[in-house]
Amino acid sequence: MATILLLVCSNVFMTMAWYGHLKYPTSNLWKAVLISWLIASVEYCFQVPANRIGLNGGFTIGQLKTIQEIITLVVFVVFAFLYFGEKFTWNYWAGFVCIALAGFFIFYYK
């Protein structure tokens, strides 16, 4: 459970670093890069322990990556909806279902 919580925290920071600056397209690029790097450095403080704990806790590296990608999508959907007011259409959801199926197959056989 610690792995999942740390990965959620990690992805919140990374999503902010990668996409938050897009709401301010007229700001200087160097400022966006600097602020994004500062936010991303906090992200690593969660990501690295999450992977270490997860690997020692019985997850494979492939499973850790799959968990991270699924969490990334969930965090991104919430972020895009709340921060940008993005509307998600059926094709987005269909794509997310396919990724969720990939996660199922990664964990189905251990």
Backbone as CSV, one residue per row, in Angstrom:
resi,resn,N_x,N_y,N_z,CA_x,CA_y,CA_z,C_x,C_y,C_z
1,MET,0.814,-1.195,0.000,0.000,0.000,0.000,0.864,1.268,0.000
2,ALA,2.007,1.222,0.679,2.909,2.376,0.691,3.376,2.704,-0.717
3,THR,3.639,1.669,-1.506,4.078,1.884,-2.885,3.029,2.660,-3.670
4,ILE,1.782,2.255,-3.535,0.701,2.905,-4.275,0.559,4.364,-3.838
5,LEU,0.563,4.611,-2.548,0.414,5.985,-2.053,1.565,6.882,-2.490
6,LEU,2.776,6.346,-2.432,3.931,7.125,-2.882,3.871,7.398,-4.384
7,LEU,3.406,6.418,-5.148,3.284,6.627,-6.597,2.199,7.644,-6.929
8,VAL,1.121,7.657,-6.173,0.086,8.671,-6.388,0.664,10.062,-6.122
9,CYS,1.359,10.223,-4.997,1.995,11.513,-4.695,2.980,11.903,-5.789
10,SER,3.783,10.956,-6.207,4.759,11.185,-7.254,4.093,11.683,-8.530
11,ASN,3.019,11.037,-8.912,2.346,11.393,-10.161,1.610,12.716,-10.092
12,VAL,1.139,13.090,-8.922,0.520,14.411,-8.784,1.566,15.490,-9.088
13,PHE,2.739,15.352,-8.498,3.793,16.336,-8.754,4.262,16.300,-10.207
14,MET,4.422,15.112,-10.771,4.915,15.026,-12.143,3.902,15.582,-13.138
15,THR,2.633,15.321,-12.908,1.613,15.864,-13.799,1.610,17.392,-13.736
16,MET,1.768,17.929,-12.546,1.854,19.389,-12.423,3.085,19.925,-13.156
17,ALA,4.206,19.219,-13.026,5.441,19.665,-13.678,5.319,19.602,-15.202
18,TRP,4.732,18.527,-15.708,4.665,18.346,-17.156,3.599,19.202,-17.834
19,TYR,2.456,19.399,-17.158,1.327,20.023,-17.836,0.855,21.337,-17.219
20,GLY,1.207,21.619,-15.982,0.711,22.816,-15.310,1.061,24.110,-16.024
21,HIS,2.246,24.178,-16.578,2.698,25.399,-17.253,1.931,25.684,-18.536
22,LEU,1.238,24.696,-19.079,0.500,24.898,-20.329,-0.669,25.862,-20.171
23,LYS,-1.088,26.074,-18.952,-2.166,27.033,-18.698,-1.664,28.470,-18.840
24,TYR,-0.360,28.645,-18.889,0.244,29.972,-18.991,1.159,30.037,-20.223
25,PRO,0.599,29.992,-21.407,1.422,29.901,-22.629,2.241,31.151,-22.931
26,THR,1.905,32.272,-22.324,2.669,33.493,-22.614,3.824,33.722,-21.647
27,SER,3.934,32.885,-20.614,5.058,33.054,-19.683,6.354,32.623,-20.365
28,ASN,7.453,33.120,-19.871,8.754,32.788,-20.455,9.025,31.290,-20.350
29,LEU,9.581,30.732,-21.417,9.881,29.312,-21.442,10.874,28.930,-20.359
30,TRP,11.883,29.747,-20.131,12.884,29.407,-19.119,12.256,29.320,-17.735
31,LYS,11.243,30.152,-17.460,10.551,30.077,-16.174,9.764,28.768,-16.065
32,ALA,9.100,28.395,-17.151,8.334,27.145,-17.155,9.260,25.956,-16.933
33,VAL,10.417,25.969,-17.584,11.375,24.869,-17.422,11.903,24.825,-16.000
34,LEU,12.293,25.958,-15.470,12.841,26.011,-14.106,11.812,25.548,-13.071
35,ILE,10.613,26.075,-13.150,9.571,25.687,-12.189,9.223,24.216,-12.347
36,SER,9.153,23.748,-13.591,8.855,22.328,-13.825,9.933,21.428,-13.236
37,TRP,11.185,21.814,-13.391,12.273,21.016,-12.822,12.226,21.008,-11.294
38,LEU,11.874,22.129,-10.708,11.758,22.187,-9.246,10.632,21.269,-8.759
39,ILE,9.515,21.301,-9.455,8.398,20.419,-9.092,8.784,18.960,-9.309
40,ALA,9.460,18.678,-10.411,9.862,17.299,-10.724,10.858,16.764,-9.701
41,SER,11.676,17.628,-9.131,12.628,17.145,-8.122,11.896,16.639,-6.886
42,VAL,10.771,17.245,-6.549,9.950,16.752,-5.445,9.348,15.401,-5.824
43,GLU,8.965,15.278,-7.074,8.386,14.023,-7.569,9.332,12.850,-7.328
44,TYR,10.608,13.051,-7.561,11.581,11.976,-7.376,11.706,11.543,-5.922
45,CYS,11.424,12.453,-5.001,11.467,12.102,-3.572,10.379,11.089,-3.212
46,PHE,9.354,10.981,-4.037,8.304,9.981,-3.849,8.516,8.768,-4.747
47,GLN,8.952,9.002,-5.981,9.089,7.927,-6.971,10.149,6.901,-6.587
48,VAL,11.312,7.378,-6.196,12.413,6.459,-5.879,12.066,5.549,-4.698
49,PRO,11.582,6.090,-3.580,11.195,5.187,-2.488,10.049,4.244,-2.875
50,ALA,9.118,4.731,-3.668,7.998,3.874,-4.090,8.508,2.648,-4.837
51,ASN,9.434,2.850,-5.748,9.966,1.724,-6.515,10.812,0.795,-5.649
52,ARG,11.588,1.354,-4.754,12.400,0.506,-3.857,11.515,-0.338,-2.955
53,ILE,10.522,0.315,-2.337,9.602,-0.400,-1.448,8.828,-1.446,-2.239
54,GLY,8.370,-1.071,-3.426,7.591,-1.995,-4.246,8.384,-3.212,-4.688
55,LEU,9.622,-3.001,-5.102,10.451,-4.121,-5.535,10.757,-5.047,-4.363
56,ASN,11.053,-4.466,-3.209,11.308,-5.277,-2.019,10.038,-5.909,-1.477
57,GLY,8.880,-5.354,-1.854,7.602,-5.864,-1.380,6.995,-6.937,-2.263
58,GLY,7.698,-7.315,-3.316,7.226,-8.423,-4.132,6.742,-8.073,-5.529
59,PHE,6.698,-6.794,-5.879,6.330,-6.435,-7.248,7.529,-6.633,-8.165
60,THR,7.260,-6.996,-9.401,8.324,-7.031,-10.410,8.494,-5.617,-10.967
61,ILE,9.573,-5.401,-11.683,9.799,-4.090,-12.293,8.696,-3.790,-13.312
62,GLY,8.295,-4.777,-14.066,7.203,-4.598,-15.029,5.893,-4.239,-14.352
63,GLN,5.636,-4.872,-13.227,4.410,-4.544,-12.482,4.471,-3.138,-11.909
64,LEU,5.641,-2.741,-11.414,5.790,-1.373,-10.899,5.533,-0.351,-11.992
65,LYS,6.059,-0.589,-13.164,5.851,0.340,-14.281,4.387,0.378,-14.683
66,THR,3.734,-0.763,-14.688,2.325,-0.823,-15.044,1.481,-0.068,-14.022
67,ILE,1.767,-0.275,-12.742,1.050,0.459,-11.689,1.241,1.962,-11.884
68,GLN,2.480,2.347,-12.148,2.793,3.765,-12.321,2.022,4.360,-13.499
69,GLU,1.934,3.637,-14.602,1.236,4.154,-15.779,-0.261,4.284,-15.535
70,ILE,-0.840,3.321,-14.855,-2.273,3.392,-14.557,-2.558,4.554,-13.615
71,ILE,-1.726,4.712,-12.592,-1.896,5.841,-11.682,-1.712,7.153,-12.431
72,THR,-0.746,7.208,-13.337,-0.522,8.410,-14.139,-1.775,8.800,-14.904
73,LEU,-2.422,7.823,-15.507,-3.640,8.129,-16.264,-4.766,8.622,-15.367
74,VAL,-4.932,7.995,-14.228,-5.986,8.421,-13.303,-5.719,9.846,-12.822
75,VAL,-4.489,10.106,-12.399,-4.128,11.450,-11.939,-4.298,12.454,-13.073
76,PHE,-3.887,12.092,-14.269,-4.004,13.000,-15.410,-5.459,13.336,-15.712
77,VAL,-6.331,12.341,-15.686,-7.753,12.584,-15.966,-8.320,13.587,-14.958
78,VAL,-8.034,13.379,-13.691,-8.527,14.289,-12.656,-7.933,15.686,-12.868
79,PHE,-6.640,15.756,-13.110,-5.953,17.037,-13.323,-6.520,17.764,-14.538
80,ALA,-6.646,17.074,-15.654,-7.134,17.713,-16.875,-8.575,18.201,-16.709
81,PHE,-9.361,17.444,-15.998,-10.753,17.825,-15.764,-10.841,19.038,-14.842
82,LEU,-10.123,19.007,-13.713,-10.219,20.082,-12.732,-9.435,21.333,-13.124
83,TYR,-8.233,21.159,-13.663,-7.339,22.291,-13.924,-7.599,22.940,-15.281
84,PHE,-7.897,22.117,-16.286,-8.100,22.635,-17.630,-9.547,22.604,-18.088
85,GLY,-10.414,21.938,-17.344,-11.803,21.814,-17.778,-11.960,20.921,-18.996
86,GLU,-11.006,20.026,-19.193,-11.007,19.108,-20.343,-12.229,18.193,-20.282
87,LYS,-12.844,17.993,-21.419,-13.958,17.053,-21.533,-13.431,15.755,-22.125
88,PHE,-13.832,14.647,-21.534,-13.360,13.359,-22.013,-14.477,12.662,-22.773
89,THR,-14.168,12.318,-23.998,-15.149,11.681,-24.874,-14.964,10.173,-24.844
90,TRP,-15.823,9.497,-25.538,-15.825,8.032,-25.507,-14.491,7.451,-25.936
91,ASN,-13.801,8.072,-26.896,-12.541,7.502,-27.381,-11.434,7.574,-26.332
92,TYR,-11.445,8.610,-25.493,-10.501,8.646,-24.377,-10.759,7.472,-23.447
93,TRP,-12.024,7.305,-23.090,-12.376,6.226,-22.163,-12.062,4.861,-22.749
94,ALA,-12.306,4.685,-24.051,-11.986,3.404,-24.700,-10.486,3.134,-24.621
95,GLY,-9.680,4.162,-24.834,-8.228,4.005,-24.719,-7.800,3.659,-23.308
96,PHE,-8.424,4.288,-22.323,-8.102,3.992,-20.929,-8.495,2.567,-20.557
97,VAL,-9.603,2.096,-21.103,-10.011,0.711,-20.848,-8.964,-0.251,-21.406
98,CYS,-8.438,0.043,-22.581,-7.398,-0.810,-23.168,-6.155,-0.836,-22.281
99,ILE,-5.786,0.302,-21.731,-4.626,0.347,-20.852,-4.909,-0.414,-19.553
100,ALA,-6.138,-0.282,-19.043,-6.513,-1.041,-17.845,-6.455,-2.539,-18.133
101,LEU,-6.851,-2.949,-19.324,-6.745,-4.361,-19.706,-5.286,-4.801,-19.743
102,ALA,-4.415,-3.946,-20.214,-2.984,-4.271,-20.208,-2.519,-4.504,-18.778
103,GLY,-2.968,-3.652,-17.857,-2.627,-3.840,-16.451,-3.143,-5.167,-15.924
104,PHE,-4.346,-5.530,-16.317,-4.913,-6.813,-15.902,-4.014,-7.960,-16.363
105,PHE,-3.591,-7.929,-17.621,-2.773,-9.017,-18.135,-1.382,-9.069,-17.487
106,ILE,-0.835,-7.921,-17.119,0.465,-7.899,-16.437,0.368,-8.582,-15.082
107,PHE,-0.758,-8.392,-14.394,-0.911,-8.963,-13.052,-1.607,-10.311,-13.039
108,TYR,-2.211,-10.706,-14.143,-2.976,-11.942,-14.195,-2.123,-13.173,-13.929
109,TYR,-0.955,-13.209,-14.535,-0.068,-14.360,-14.363,1.212,-13.877,-13.723
110,LYS,1.529,-14.447,-12.585,2.729,-14.006,-11.872,3.747,-15.105,-11.810
